[in-house]
């Protein structure tokens, strides 16, 4: 048993065995806090600073790189050898320098030089969790395994309860970093990404802030009709430019996903059942799919059965007796749906997309008869994911460094 006072335990401690190199971190000051913690524990730590500036690092720990990003791999190899780097930390694995770093780590390992890569990401489990994996995250996660693997894992007697981290006052640094990055013309990613925003994104962020309150009022009756008048399926939309869509599925955008879902819902010919699309909160100021959803619904003559909403607590949706199932690409909402034993149909690559958790039938058959979640299997899956990748904390609030890292 690995539960103390029924709180989540991160079992897979990270052993620091030498010098550490930090690449690009999440917006804000998390990597500078990580650097300070490691230095206090006598770990020599270096930070590569790209033109997209990150705050809070001492001058003697920073290494500047402002050249063509395509040449970064050669530069990085020199730094690794010269500084005797043993660990590389990064946020996500889709940024160009991070992909180059992971490739380089593999190449060096084949030559007998082992570099431990550590990838931070937003928590698979929400809220109040941070993810950390070694080689890949999300659609490239090492947790993508077959059912047999998880069947062999131990289970929880009862699910642990995450600690709410409270007010995150450091979020102000996310805004400062966001503004700084928006006015820097230096390419670090091949598609639109929150770590490389455009100046117009500042308007989209402000717009999204006010729309949250607008939709809360304007969609009140719509939400009552969607969730309180009969059976419904929930459809989760993801951020339009999310690599989870672009790299982890066969879809190139949300519109393709929306069209497929509506077409299959129509083919299922369900009576007195609605289809409810939920917009991603971080995409609120950037995109609106209402017109497209209405047009596609009219094409299949089911416009009276389809609705489109914005912010609403997922826990209230999944505990609603009318909720019959969740359709998504590969969003982390899948974990929440499974936690509440609400059947899911995943159309992309995700650790939970296997028989017993996600329905493996085609979408039409899922609408007609969604397969129940195997609760025992999810218990084992949840325990393994949590103990081996989920840290109960957040990037701009409390983070339990002392419970994550151990030193040689």
GUKOL-917661 format. One line per field, with one value per residue: x, y, z of N, C-alpha, C in turn; residue number from 0. Coordinates in pm, whole numbers. Each point is the difference from the previous one (the first is absolute). Example, Ala and Ser with C-alpha at 12.3 -4.5 7.8 and 13.67 -1.06 7.14 Angstrom:
2
n_px	[1319/-35] $
n_py	[-569/105] $
n_pz	[780/-72] $
ca_px	[-89/82] $
ca_py	[119/119] $
ca_pz	[0/6] $
c_px	[90/-77] $
c_py	[120/109] $
c_pz	[0/73] $
k	[0/1] $
***
This chain:
408
n_px	[85/-32/-102/29/-86/-3/129/-1/62/99/-9/-3/81/44/88/50/70/-30/72/-77/-67/-44/-96/-106/-38/-97/-96/83/8/-73/58/-21/-120/-16/52/-73/-101/33/21/-111/-22/82/-100/104/-62/-31/-22/-49/41/-116/-18/-77/12/77/-78/88/83/95/86/51/-134/-5/-48/45/-116/53/75/12/-128/15/84/-111/-30/74/-63/-115/43/46/-116/-64/87/-3/-130/26/-93/-78/-61/-104/-46/-125/-73/-60/-42/-70/64/46/44/-124/-52/78/-34/-124/10/60/-90/-86/51/4/-123/-21/58/-92/-52/-35/-99/-38/-101/-48/-121/-15/-120/-108/-62/25/20/-125/5/90/31/127/17/71/55/53/-77/-123/-91/-118/-8/109/-96/85/-109/28/-82/8/-118/69/71/-111/-42/130/-45/53/-94/-80/11/52/-63/126/0/12/109/-98/69/-126/12/9/64/75/-131/29/93/-111/-69/95/15/-132/-1/100/-54/-110/98/24/76/-20/20/-89/-103/-43/-77/-119/56/-49/108/-67/-61/-101/32/-66/83/65/-50/40/108/8/-19/84/70/-36/35/90/-6/25/78/51/-24/61/79/-52/-91/99/71/-103/-23/129/2/-115/-4/109/15/131/72/112/26/124/2/108/108/-41/101/-72/123/-84/-53/96/49/-104/-39/-104/-42/-29/-126/-60/0/112/41/-41/46/107/5/-30/82/83/-18/-2/106/26/-62/57/-95/-40/104/72/60/86/37/114/7/126/11/114/-102/-52/110/37/-88/-90/-58/-71/46/119/-18/-52/94/90/-54/-10/126/7/-62/96/-24/-117/94/55/83/36/78/16/58/29/-20/110/33/-62/72/114/-49/-27/-113/-12/120/-6/80/131/-1/122/101/67/-98/61/-103/66/104/-53/-29/116/52/-91/74/25/-66/113/2/126/17/82/130/-24/63/-116/48/-51/-22/-118/72/63/-121/18/-131/-61/3/-52/72/99/-50/-10/122/25/121/-42/44/108/-74/12/-15/-99/-40/34/-66/-99/12/16/-96/-78/32/-11/-97/-86/33/-43/-10/54/5/-112/-9/-52/128/-25/91/-14/-123/61/92/91/100/95] $
n_py	[-119/94/-11/124/-30/-102/41/58/-111/85/-123/43/-4/124/-93/106/-34/125/71/109/-24/125/-50/-6/82/-32/72/94/-26/-99/17/128/-34/-77/97/88/-85/-27/130/16/-98/103/28/-15/117/-29/121/-61/122/-20/61/-109/113/-61/23/64/1/-52/101/-53/-5/118/-63/102/-10/73/-105/-39/-21/-1/91/-1/-106/57/115/-65/-71/114/58/-105/-5/130/4/-112/34/-26/119/-18/119/-24/93/-118/-76/113/73/76/87/-23/5/104/47/-40/48/109/0/-33/97/83/-44/2/116/-30/116/-34/59/34/-24/118/-41/127/-17/62/-7/-129/0/42/108/95/-29/-40/-13/-111/-5/-115/-65/7/84/-12/34/45/-11/-27/65/21/-84/-131/-56/-99/104/68/-109/1/125/44/-6/105/6/122/80/43/95/64/62/86/51/35/124/21/69/-106/-13/105/-90/-73/101/25/-130/-9/116/-39/-119/70/70/-131/31/-108/-79/-52/20/-112/18/55/70/-33/-76/8/84/36/122/-52/-93/115/37/-114/18/130/-27/-102/92/93/-83/-32/129/35/-108/36/120/14/-91/77/47/26/29/66/47/26/37/63/-23/-74/-122/1/24/-1/106/-41/132/-10/54/90/60/-70/-28/-8/104/90/-46/12/44/-48/79/96/-8/87/75/-65/21/126/8/-69/72/113/-30/-47/112/65/-72/33/109/71/-46/125/6/79/85/5/100/-27/132/-1/11/-65/-47/46/69/-120/-93/-6/-112/100/86/-54/-3/120/38/-66/51/112/-20/-42/119/38/119/-63/-86/104/9/123/-41/94/80/-118/-15/-63/22/115/4/-46/79/54/-42/114/8/-28/102/-15/92/-42/82/75/81/73/57/-79/45/122/-22/-63/102/63/-92/112/-83/-34/82/-49/109/7/26/-88/15/67/14/-86/-122/28/97/20/33/-123/7/-3/123/-49/-110/87/79/-111/-39/111/-53/-67/90/-71/9/-129/-11/90/-69/-110/38/49/-109/-73/63/0/-123/-12/92/-14/128/-16/89/119/52/65/-114/-74/-34/-129/91/15/-16/76/78/-92/6/-21] $
n_pz	[0/-87/83/24/100/-86/0/-120/-38/-27/-50/-126/105/-16/-29/62/-109/-36/-83/12/-114/9/-77/-79/96/84/-56/40/130/-46/-118/27/43/-108/-73/68/-13/-127/-22/72/-87/-30/-82/-80/-14/-126/-52/-109/-22/-57/-117/9/63/92/105/81/-105/73/-11/112/-7/-63/-104/-71/-68/-99/-33/-126/25/-132/52/72/-72/-96/23/6/-102/-48/32/-47/-98/-30/25/-67/-89/106/13/-83/42/-34/-61/-4/-101/-23/90/-99/92/43/-120/-27/118/-19/-125/47/97/-96/-78/104/30/-132/31/93/-44/122/-63/121/-83/37/-31/29/49/-46/115/-14/131/6/79/15/-126/7/-130/23/-122/-42/-85/48/-43/59/-129/60/89/98/41/-127/60/-10/-13/-55/-46/-19/-59/-25/-7/116/94/1/133/-8/-85/-17/90/-118/40/27/-103/-6/48/-131/92/-27/-18/77/34/-3/51/91/18/7/66/76/6/23/52/7/-101/73/-102/86/-83/-58/109/1/98/119/-23/-117/81/-77/-40/-106/49/19/-119/-55/76/-31/-128/15/66/-88/-99/92/33/-125/-20/116/-53/-118/59/91/-83/-86/107/44/-121/0/128/-6/-131/15/-52/22/-109/72/-78/19/-14/-74/53/-88/62/84/40/102/-64/-16/114/80/-120/-65/97/-85/43/78/-110/-31/124/-2/-124/37/111/-62/-98/92/68/-115/-38/127/-49/96/76/14/-82/80/-81/102/-80/62/-5/-46/133/-32/-69/114/15/-40/36/-95/40/53/-89/19/130/-7/-84/72/110/-70/-38/126/-4/84/-59/15/-37/-62/102/27/101/93/84/56/134/-35/126/-24/-111/52/94/-118/51/-69/57/-130/-30/-20/-98/-29/-21/86/30/94/-60/-86/70/-11/-127/-17/66/-75/-63/-65/-82/-61/-103/-8/-76/103/2/96/115/12/-123/88/-44/51/-59/-115/-45/-45/20/-120/-46/-111/12/20/-93/-68/36/70/-16/106/87/-21/109/7/-131/7/106/-66/-107/73/75/-111/-68/107/38/-132/8/101/1/123/-99/-18/-123/28/70/93/6/25/-27/132/-52/-90/51/-33/88/-92] $
ca_px	[-85/84/-82/17/-113/-82/48/75/142/82/91/118/88/100/134/90/132/103/-42/-133/-20/-141/-33/-110/-97/-134/-6/8/129/17/135/96/-18/64/144/41/-9/110/125/6/36/135/-4/35/-114/15/-123/20/-94/-27/-53/-126/64/-58/44/35/123/123/85/99/-66/-63/76/-82/1/-84/22/-105/-44/33/138/7/43/145/35/-39/94/122/-29/-14/133/83/-51/-22/-142/-58/-147/-58/-141/-70/-146/-56/97/-32/81/111/119/-26/5/142/65/-39/71/141/14/-3/124/110/-16/52/147/42/-7/-140/-60/-138/-92/-118/-94/-115/-121/-117/-40/-100/-111/-31/100/108/106/99/52/140/37/140/28/-107/-123/-126/-7/127/26/43/-112/-85/26/-122/-80/66/97/-69/-68/97/38/-79/-109/-25/-116/-84/74/53/-61/104/-7/-17/117/-41/27/128/34/107/-57/31/119/-43/-40/121/70/-84/18/138/11/-86/69/130/-9/100/-79/35/-98/-40/-140/-36/20/-11/133/43/-120/7/-57/-146/-45/-30/-141/-79/-3/-89/-134/-44/-31/-133/-99/-35/-113/-109/-62/-64/-135/-72/-23/-64/-115/51/60/-111/-61/97/37/-104/-128/3/133/89/141/88/110/104/86/132/57/10/137/62/75/-77/-78/85/96/-53/-125/-10/-66/88/-62/-124/-111/-7/-51/-141/-76/-8/-86/-140/-40/-23/-115/-117/-15/-47/-146/-48/-116/0/137/67/145/43/140/56/118/112/10/118/-20/-122/14/67/-85/-141/-44/-145/-52/34/-81/-139/-7/14/-120/-106/29/-48/-137/-12/38/-74/59/140/25/141/12/135/39/-93/80/-7/-47/-147/-47/24/-85/-137/-56/-34/121/15/135/86/76/113/113/90/7/11/-137/-25/29/-108/-119/19/-3/-142/-58/-77/65/64/46/114/31/141/94/1/29/-122/-78/10/-117/-25/-17/-69/-75/75/-91/-5/-71/-145/-35/17/-120/-114/16/134/46/28/140/43/43/118/112/32/66/141/56/8/106/130/25/20/121/119/15/-80/46/-107/51/-18/118/9/-38/85/51/75/132/66/-59/19/141/95/134/101] $
ca_py	[119/120/116/50/90/3/104/-59/-18/-17/-106/-8/113/32/2/93/-61/87/135/11/105/35/60/95/-41/57/144/34/-12/-135/-52/71/-58/-131/25/41/-116/-90/64/-9/-138/-20/-51/106/13/98/32/59/110/37/137/4/11/-59/83/-53/-78/75/15/-107/-127/10/-17/60/-55/87/-36/-75/-111/-126/-34/-12/-134/-3/84/-73/-109/60/37/-123/-57/96/20/-133/-5/-133/9/112/22/81/3/-52/-58/41/113/-44/-35/-117/-117/-21/-48/-140/-77/-1/-90/-137/-22/-9/-125/-108/10/-31/118/4/126/-21/106/12/87/48/32/17/-128/-86/0/139/108/-5/-96/26/-124/-9/-127/-5/0/63/24/-5/-100/-73/-41/-138/-70/-61/-143/-77/-28/-101/67/63/-105/-59/99/-1/99/78/-35/118/100/110/130/100/122/122/84/135/116/-7/141/13/2/129/-18/-60/113/73/-83/-7/127/1/-94/43/100/-52/-73/-106/-121/-116/-104/-3/40/94/-60/100/48/94/70/117/117/-3/-91/81/38/-122/-31/97/-32/-122/31/60/-95/-95/54/14/-131/-46/57/-25/-142/-60/-81/-103/-105/-71/-84/-102/-95/-31/-37/-134/-57/74/-35/116/-1/89/65/34/120/-22/-23/-94/-108/-122/-20/2/-111/-117/-49/11/127/116/110/-34/-11/-137/-79/35/-56/-145/-31/29/-96/-130/14/-5/-137/-85/18/-10/82/69/9/119/3/129/33/91/73/0/134/77/36/81/128/-20/-64/-26/-102/-3/1/-127/-105/19/-37/-145/-59/18/-91/-133/18/-29/122/10/-94/34/130/39/81/32/-43/-69/-96/-137/-92/6/-71/-143/-57/19/-131/-1/-8/-137/-29/110/-19/93/-46/-61/97/-52/-17/-143/-53/43/-75/-136/6/-1/-118/39/-61/92/-40/84/-10/29/-79/37/-115/-68/-48/-144/-78/-4/139/68/-89/-25/-12/122/108/-22/-102/60/79/-89/-80/26/-107/45/5/-103/78/-61/30/142/17/-37/97/128/-11/-3/132/99/-22/2/120/113/67/83/136/71/75/136/-2/-91/-120/-74/-39/-93/-133/-46/-19/-52/35/-104] $
ca_pz	[0/-13/33/134/28/-122/-91/-112/19/-120/42/-85/32/-101/59/-67/11/-54/-42/-61/-100/-21/-128/14/101/-14/23/142/68/55/-23/86/134/-7/-2/135/90/-31/43/146/32/-53/-136/-95/-91/-107/-72/-132/-24/-138/-3/75/131/121/111/130/0/26/-118/-11/-36/-132/-124/-105/-136/-83/-141/-68/83/-69/36/145/42/6/115/121/23/56/139/79/23/73/136/59/33/20/-3/-76/29/-101/11/-124/-93/-138/-42/-84/79/84/-87/-30/122/20/-103/39/114/-55/-73/96/76/-84/6/135/88/43/46/44/-40/87/-71/77/-75/86/57/-65/94/32/-2/98/-28/-104/-59/-40/-62/-43/-144/-76/74/-76/-106/-6/137/23/62/-103/9/-21/119/84/87/113/77/92/101/124/0/121/82/-21/-75/81/-25/-19/81/-77/26/39/-84/-69/-21/-100/-134/-61/-84/-126/-85/-38/-97/-120/-72/-51/-111/-112/-82/-41/-127/3/-17/82/-23/-140/-11/106/132/107/37/-103/-41/-87/70/-2/105/119/-15/15/142/65/-50/66/140/8/-53/106/73/-97/-24/123/2/-124/-23/118/-41/-89/82/66/-104/-41/104/99/-61/-57/-26/-90/-12/7/-96/49/-100/51/-58/-144/-44/93/-64/24/-122/-119/0/69/-59/-146/-30/-13/74/69/-95/-51/112/17/-112/18/114/-36/-103/62/90/-87/-49/109/3/138/33/129/51/-53/-17/57/-21/100/-46/94/63/-44/-140/2/-70/-128/-101/30/-95/-5/-137/-64/62/-47/-143/-15/59/-99/-111/36/47/144/72/126/95/23/65/11/121/45/133/90/76/-52/105/1/-120/11/105/-47/-36/-142/-82/-50/-44/-41/-123/-2/-80/99/108/137/52/0/135/88/-37/49/146/37/-65/-118/-117/-93/-132/-35/-142/-19/79/141/86/43/-115/-23/38/143/42/-111/-88/-123/-114/-78/68/-8/99/133/27/21/122/56/88/135/42/94/116/61/-90/12/129/-17/-94/69/101/-67/-59/106/78/-84/-83/45/121/55/11/-127/-44/53/140/77/-67/104/-50/91/-12/-137/-33/97/-45/18] $
c_px	[88/-80/25/-108/-86/35/82/149/69/113/132/89/105/136/91/143/112/-58/-129/-2/-150/-16/-116/-103/-138/4/-1/138/28/142/104/-11/64/153/52/-1/116/133/16/38/130/3/33/-106/24/-134/37/-108/-7/-50/-137/37/-79/68/47/128/122/86/97/-62/-55/100/-87/12/-97/15/-121/-34/34/139/16/56/152/51/-26/98/130/-19/-7/137/85/-42/-28/-144/-49/-152/-41/-148/-60/-149/-59/108/-27/81/122/125/-20/2/145/73/-31/68/147/23/3/132/118/-9/55/153/53/-3/-147/-40/-145/-87/-126/-93/-118/-116/-111/-49/-97/-126/-23/-97/116/102/90/51/150/27/142/21/-105/-122/-119/2/130/41/46/-110/-99/37/-131/-70/71/98/-69/-78/92/40/-84/-107/-7/-116/-102/84/51/-63/110/-22/-13/112/-34/37/140/44/109/-55/28/121/-34/-39/122/77/-75/18/139/14/-77/72/143/-18/112/-74/51/-96/-54/-145/-32/5/1/136/59/-123/28/-59/-152/-55/-32/-145/-89/-13/-96/-146/-56/-38/-142/-109/-43/-123/-122/-73/-71/-144/-80/-34/-74/-116/44/57/-105/-65/92/16/-115/-131/0/142/82/138/79/113/101/83/132/49/33/141/75/73/-69/-87/92/92/-59/-131/6/-70/103/-56/-129/-117/-15/-59/-150/-85/-19/-98/-148/-51/-33/-115/-130/-28/-52/-151/-58/-119/19/139/70/151/47/151/45/131/110/18/120/-12/-116/12/53/-95/-144/-54/-151/-54/27/-87/-145/-13/9/-122/-118/20/-55/-138/-18/31/-71/59/143/13/150/13/147/16/-113/80/-18/-54/-153/-58/12/-79/-148/-55/-36/121/26/143/74/73/109/107/98/22/17/-136/-36/22/-114/-128/8/-7/-144/-76/-95/72/61/30/109/37/145/85/2/29/-124/-79/27/-124/-13/-16/-76/-68/74/-89/4/-94/-152/-45/18/-123/-119/10/140/39/39/150/27/63/127/124/39/71/150/72/26/115/138/36/35/136/128/16/-68/47/-108/55/-29/121/12/-57/95/41/91/136/64/-55/19/145/77/140/100/101] $
c_py	[125/128/39/104/20/117/-65/-6/-19/-95/0/122/19/16/91/-45/87/132/-5/115/20/62/97/-55/56/151/29/-27/-141/-52/73/-51/-139/15/35/-119/-95/56/-6/-139/-41/-68/116/3/112/20/60/105/29/144/15/-12/-69/65/-82/-80/89/2/-116/-136/2/-14/52/-78/83/-31/-74/-125/-135/-49/-29/-134/-9/80/-76/-113/52/34/-123/-58/91/12/-132/-16/-144/0/121/7/91/-4/-43/-52/38/120/-51/-34/-124/-128/-32/-58/-147/-91/-16/-95/-146/-33/-19/-130/-118/0/-25/117/21/138/-30/118/-5/104/35/28/26/-137/-78/-5/145/4/-32/-112/54/-135/11/-142/10/25/74/20/-8/-110/-79/-50/-146/-83/-56/-147/-75/-31/-96/63/55/-100/-56/95/-14/108/74/-62/114/105/110/132/105/123/120/97/147/108/-9/141/17/4/133/-12/-68/110/76/-77/-4/125/6/-88/47/97/-41/-84/-104/-134/-115/-116/12/40/94/-70/110/53/92/73/114/119/-1/-90/75/44/-122/-39/91/-27/-124/22/56/-94/-101/47/16/-133/-52/49/-45/-148/-70/-92/-116/-117/-79/-96/-115/-110/-49/-52/-139/-46/85/-66/130/-16/106/54/38/130/-27/-36/-99/-111/-135/-32/-20/-122/-130/-52/12/129/112/121/-47/-18/-141/-93/24/-65/-151/-37/22/-101/-136/3/-7/-142/-95/8/-21/93/62/4/117/-22/139/17/99/59/-7/139/82/43/100/129/-13/-51/-13/-91/-4/-10/-133/-114/9/-46/-150/-72/11/-93/-140/4/-39/125/16/-90/38/138/19/96/30/-46/-62/-107/-144/-97/-2/-71/-150/-67/18/-134/-10/-18/-145/-34/124/-37/107/-53/-71/93/-68/-10/-148/-63/36/-77/-143/-5/-7/-115/36/-54/103/-67/97/-25/34/-90/52/-123/-79/-63/-148/-69/-11/139/77/-104/-14/-24/129/100/-17/-101/52/83/-89/-76/18/-107/55/-5/-114/70/-56/29/146/29/-28/100/134/-2/5/137/102/-19/14/126/125/55/95/140/72/90/137/11/-90/-120/-73/-50/-110/-142/-59/-39/-60/17/-107/41] $
c_pz	[0/27/146/25/-125/-92/-110/27/-135/37/-77/22/-110/68/-83/25/-56/-45/-81/-99/-19/-138/21/97/-26/24/149/55/53/-18/83/144/6/5/139/96/-23/48/153/47/-70/-137/-94/-108/-101/-70/-135/-22/-149/-1/66/147/111/120/120/8/25/-126/-17/-35/-143/-114/-113/-131/-84/-149/-57/81/-63/35/149/47/14/120/130/32/62/147/88/35/87/146/73/49/12/-9/-83/32/-107/26/-134/-93/-144/-47/-76/83/88/-82/-35/121/24/-101/36/117/-45/-70/96/80/-80/-3/141/97/38/54/36/-41/87/-62/91/-95/101/44/-87/85/44/118/93/-20/-111/-48/-20/-52/-56/-149/-83/88/-95/-105/-16/139/7/64/-102/-8/-21/133/95/97/123/84/108/113/127/-6/132/78/-6/-72/93/-41/-15/87/-92/38/29/-101/-60/-40/-107/-143/-71/-93/-132/-98/-50/-107/-132/-85/-61/-124/-123/-94/-37/-126/-6/2/86/-22/-142/-23/116/136/105/45/-105/-54/-98/76/6/109/130/-2/21/147/75/-39/71/145/14/-51/106/76/-92/-20/125/8/-123/-23/114/-38/-89/80/75/-98/-40/102/88/-59/-63/-29/-97/-4/2/-100/42/-116/66/-64/-147/-47/90/-77/21/-122/-119/-9/56/-53/-151/-42/-13/74/66/-96/-55/106/19/-108/17/110/-35/-103/61/99/-78/-47/108/20/141/23/138/66/-68/-9/43/-20/107/-51/105/59/-47/-147/-15/-81/-142/-109/49/-109/-19/-142/-70/56/-47/-146/-21/57/-96/-119/27/67/148/83/134/109/40/64/22/117/31/146/81/73/-51/104/5/-121/20/113/-33/-50/-148/-92/-40/-43/-47/-128/-3/-95/92/119/136/67/3/136/95/-27/55/153/50/-66/-114/-124/-93/-134/-40/-146/-32/89/143/85/40/-115/-28/57/152/59/-109/-89/-133/-122/-82/67/-4/105/142/36/33/132/57/102/136/29/97/120/63/-84/10/132/-14/-91/69/101/-65/-57/108/68/-82/-86/55/134/48/31/-129/-26/65/141/75/-84/98/-48/86/-7/-139/-26/118/-61/36/106] $
k	[0/1/2/3/4/5/6/7/8/9/10/11/12/13/14/15/16/17/18/19/20/21/22/23/24/25/26/27/28/29/30/31/32/33/34/35/36/37/38/39/40/41/42/43/44/45/46/47/48/49/50/51/52/53/54/55/56/57/58/59/60/61/62/63/64/65/66/67/68/69/70/71/72/73/74/75/76/77/78/79/80/81/82/83/84/85/86/87/88/89/90/91/92/93/94/95/96/97/98/99/100/101/102/103/104/105/106/107/108/109/110/111/112/113/114/115/116/117/118/119/120/121/122/123/124/125/126/127/128/129/130/131/132/133/134/135/136/137/138/139/140/141/142/143/144/145/146/147/148/149/150/151/152/153/154/155/156/157/158/159/160/161/162/163/164/165/166/167/168/169/170/171/172/173/174/175/176/177/178/179/180/181/182/183/184/185/186/187/188/189/190/191/192/193/194/195/196/197/198/199/200/201/202/203/204/205/206/207/208/209/210/211/212/213/214/215/216/217/218/219/220/221/222/223/224/225/226/227/228/229/230/231/232/233/234/235/236/237/238/239/240/241/242/243/244/245/246/247/248/249/250/251/252/253/254/255/256/257/258/259/260/261/262/263/264/265/266/267/268/269/270/271/272/273/274/275/276/277/278/279/280/281/282/283/284/285/286/287/288/289/290/291/292/293/294/295/296/297/298/299/300/301/302/303/304/305/306/307/308/309/310/311/312/313/314/315/316/317/318/319/320/321/322/323/324/325/326/327/328/329/330/331/332/333/334/335/336/337/338/339/340/341/342/343/344/345/346/347/348/349/350/351/352/353/354/355/356/357/358/359/360/361/362/363/364/365/366/367/368/369/370/371/372/373/374/375/376/377/378/379/380/381/382/383/384/385/386/387/388/389/390/391/392/393/394/395/396/397/398/399/400/401/402/403/404/405/406/407] $
***
